[in-house]
Amino acid sequence: MATLASLRADTVDYIRFRLGDGMVDVELDPVHYDNSIDKALKRFRQRSQNAYESSYVFLSVVTEQQEYTLPDEIEEVRQAFRRSVGSGSSDTGTQFEPFEAAFQNTYLLQSGRIGGMATYEMYYQYQELSARLFGGFVNFEFNPVTKKITLLRKFSASGEQIVLWTYNLRPEARLLQDRHAGPWIQDYALALAKYTLGEARSKFSTIAGPQGGTSLNGDALKAEAQIEIDKLDEELRNYVDGSDPLSFIIG
């Protein structure tokens, strides 16, 4: 499996090759390549839904403690709920009668048997209602900068696990290997590196030398890079990055 260092090295090689390094002098240092990749990743995470993933995190609570620090990759907490409600203490959640047996007994979902999908749906409605009535959902406040979550209730016993529904940053290595995100990040980093090179070359329009010196193409590189940047930004708006388009909104 490719490491992050090798993936970044491959991206640098891609940029150098596209800029013609080896045939012409490319006046960029390693720090310029790294900066271009970092900016491309930042841009992608700002604009693309594909830079994030949904997951569930288990948080073990401590008696009388309300504030906890979450991992850095968590960007948003959508919901927090207990794994059991009411007086139940089971880690799998409290299952209330009369629908528990119907849910667990799968033969009731088969065609021609008593119960079927109606019982299944009624069970889930009942379970959601019981969670709302008996404290299954936990109110909270989350600070995306400090990554601290404050539970707006105190738990009487340590060790209980609550479930957090979160949105996380996808790791950089996975983005660089993604069949949609990877090529976009490479091309955006290339455009940024090209702009940086053009900015440096535009400081001097010509270099003095025999037979009138040499003209540099700094302005042309900057103009070409800007066109590529605008095109790649438009691709994000058209979901070329693998994001899911917006669905219908009814209101």
C-alpha positions in Angstrom: 0.0 0.0 0.0 1.4 3.4 -1.0 2.5 5.7 1.8 1.6 9.4 2.0 5.3 10.3 1.4 5.4 8.3 -1.8 2.0 9.7 -3.0 3.3 13.2 -2.5 6.5 12.4 -4.3 4.5 11.0 -7.2 2.6 14.3 -7.3 5.8 16.3 -7.3 7.2 14.2 -10.2 3.9 14.8 -12.1 4.2 18.5 -11.7 7.9 18.6 -12.7 7.3 16.5 -15.7 4.4 18.7 -16.9 6.5 21.8 -16.4 9.2 20.4 -18.6 11.8 19.8 -16.0 14.8 17.9 -17.5 14.4 19.6 -20.8 14.3 23.2 -19.5 15.3 24.7 -16.1 12.4 24.9 -13.7 13.3 27.4 -11.0 11.2 25.9 -8.2 12.4 24.5 -4.9 10.9 21.5 -3.0 9.1 23.9 -0.7 7.2 25.4 -3.7 6.0 22.0 -4.8 4.8 21.1 -1.2 3.1 24.5 -0.9 1.2 23.9 -4.2 0.0 20.5 -3.1 -1.0 21.8 0.3 -3.0 24.6 -1.3 -4.7 22.2 -3.7 -5.8 20.0 -0.8 -7.1 23.0 1.1 -9.0 24.2 -1.9 -10.5 20.7 -2.5 -11.6 20.4 1.2 -13.2 23.9 1.0 -15.2 23.2 -2.1 -15.8 19.5 -2.4 -18.2 17.2 -0.6 -15.9 14.3 -1.6 -13.3 15.6 0.9 -15.5 14.4 3.8 -17.0 11.2 5.0 -19.8 10.3 7.5 -19.0 8.0 10.4 -20.0 7.0 13.9 -17.8 7.5 16.9 -18.2 5.9 20.3 -17.5 8.1 23.3 -17.1 6.7 26.8 -18.5 9.2 29.3 -17.2 9.8 32.8 -19.3 10.6 35.8 -20.0 14.4 36.2 -17.8 15.2 33.2 -19.4 17.1 30.4 -16.5 18.3 28.1 -14.5 16.0 25.9 -11.9 16.5 23.2 -12.6 14.7 19.9 -10.0 13.7 17.2 -8.7 16.5 14.9 -10.2 14.9 11.8 -13.8 15.4 13.0 -15.2 18.5 11.4 -18.8 18.4 12.5 -21.0 16.4 14.9 -24.5 15.9 13.6 -26.1 14.0 16.4 -25.4 12.3 19.7 -27.5 9.5 21.2 -27.3 6.8 23.9 -27.0 3.2 23.0 -29.8 2.5 25.4 -32.8 4.5 26.6 -35.1 4.6 29.6 -34.0 2.2 32.3 -32.1 -0.1 30.0 -28.4 -0.6 30.5 -27.7 -2.9 27.5 -25.0 -1.8 25.1 -27.3 -2.9 22.2 -30.1 -0.5 23.3 -33.3 -1.0 25.1 -35.9 -2.9 23.0 -39.5 -2.3 24.2 -42.4 -4.8 23.9 -44.6 -5.5 22.0 -42.4 -5.1 18.9 -39.1 -6.5 20.1 -39.9 -10.1 19.1 -41.3 -9.0 15.8 -38.1 -7.1 14.9 -35.7 -9.9 16.0 -37.7 -12.7 14.5 -36.9 -12.3 10.8 -39.5 -14.8 9.6 -42.1 -12.1 10.2 -40.7 -10.2 7.3 -41.3 -13.0 4.9 -44.2 -12.8 2.4 -47.4 -14.5 3.6 -46.5 -14.5 7.3 -48.1 -12.4 10.0 -46.5 -9.1 10.6 -44.3 -8.3 7.6 -42.9 -4.8 6.8 -45.7 -3.1 8.6 -44.6 -4.5 11.9 -41.0 -3.7 11.0 -41.9 0.0 10.3 -44.0 0.3 13.4 -41.2 -1.0 15.5 -38.8 1.6 14.3 -41.3 4.4 14.8 -41.9 3.2 18.3 -38.2 2.9 19.0 -37.5 6.5 17.8 -40.4 7.9 19.8 -39.3 6.1 23.0 -35.7 7.5 22.5 -37.2 11.1 22.3 -39.4 10.6 25.3 -36.9 8.8 27.5 -33.6 10.6 26.9 -32.1 8.6 24.0 -30.8 11.7 22.3 -28.2 13.9 23.9 -28.0 17.6 23.4 -24.5 19.0 22.9 -22.4 21.9 21.8 -19.4 21.3 19.5 -16.5 23.7 18.8 -14.9 22.8 15.4 -11.8 24.8 16.2 -10.9 23.3 19.6 -12.6 20.0 18.7 -14.3 20.0 22.1 -17.8 18.7 22.6 -19.9 19.7 25.6 -22.7 17.3 26.6 -25.6 19.2 28.0 -26.3 16.6 30.6 -24.5 14.7 33.3 -24.2 10.9 33.5 -24.5 9.1 36.8 -22.1 6.3 35.9 -18.8 6.1 34.1 -18.3 3.7 31.2 -21.5 4.2 29.3 -20.9 4.7 25.6 -22.8 7.3 23.6 -22.7 7.3 19.8 -21.7 10.4 17.8 -22.7 10.8 14.2 -19.9 12.8 12.7 -18.5 14.3 9.4 -14.7 13.7 9.1 -12.0 14.9 6.9 -10.9 12.1 4.5 -7.1 11.4 5.0 -4.8 13.0 2.6 -3.5 9.7 1.3 -7.0 8.5 0.5 -7.7 11.7 -1.4 -4.6 11.4 -3.5 -5.5 7.8 -4.4 -9.2 8.6 -5.1 -10.0 8.2 -8.8 -11.9 11.5 -8.8 -10.1 13.6 -6.2 -6.5 12.5 -7.0 -6.3 13.8 -10.6 -8.1 17.0 -9.7 -5.6 17.7 -6.8 -2.6 16.9 -9.1 -3.8 19.3 -11.8 -4.7 22.1 -9.4 -1.2 21.8 -7.7 0.3 21.9 -11.2 -1.6 25.1 -12.0 -0.5 26.7 -8.7 3.1 25.7 -9.3 3.0 27.1 -12.8 1.6 30.4 -11.5 4.4 30.5 -8.9 7.0 29.9 -11.6 5.4 32.6 -13.9 5.4 35.0 -11.0 9.1 34.5 -10.5 10.0 34.8 -14.1 7.8 37.9 -14.6 10.1 39.8 -12.3 12.6 39.9 -15.1 11.3 40.2 -18.7 14.7 39.4 -20.2 18.0 38.1 -19.0 21.1 39.9 -20.4 23.4 37.9 -22.5 25.2 37.6 -25.8 23.1 38.3 -28.9 20.6 40.4 -27.0 19.9 38.1 -24.1 16.9 35.7 -23.4 13.2 36.6 -23.0 11.3 34.9 -20.2 7.7 33.7 -20.4 6.5 34.7 -17.0 3.4 36.5 -18.0 2.3 33.8 -20.4 2.7 31.1 -17.7 0.6 33.1 -15.2 -2.2 33.6 -17.8 -2.1 29.9 -18.7 -2.2 28.9 -15.0 -5.1 31.2 -14.3 -7.2 29.6 -17.1 -6.4 26.2 -15.7 -7.4 27.2 -12.1 -10.7 28.7 -13.3 -11.4 25.5 -15.3 -10.7 23.3 -12.3 -12.9 25.4 -10.0 -15.7 25.0 -12.6 -15.2 21.3 -12.5 -15.9 21.3 -8.7 -19.2 23.2 -9.4 -20.1 20.5 -11.9 -19.3 17.6 -9.5 -16.5 16.2 -11.6 -14.7 15.5 -8.2 -17.1 12.7 -7.4 -19.4 14.6 -5.1 -23.1 13.9 -5.1 -25.2 16.6 -6.8 -27.9 18.4 -4.8 -31.2 16.6 -4.8 -34.6 18.2 -5.1 -35.5 20.6 -2.3 -39.2 20.8 -1.4 -40.3 23.6 0.8 
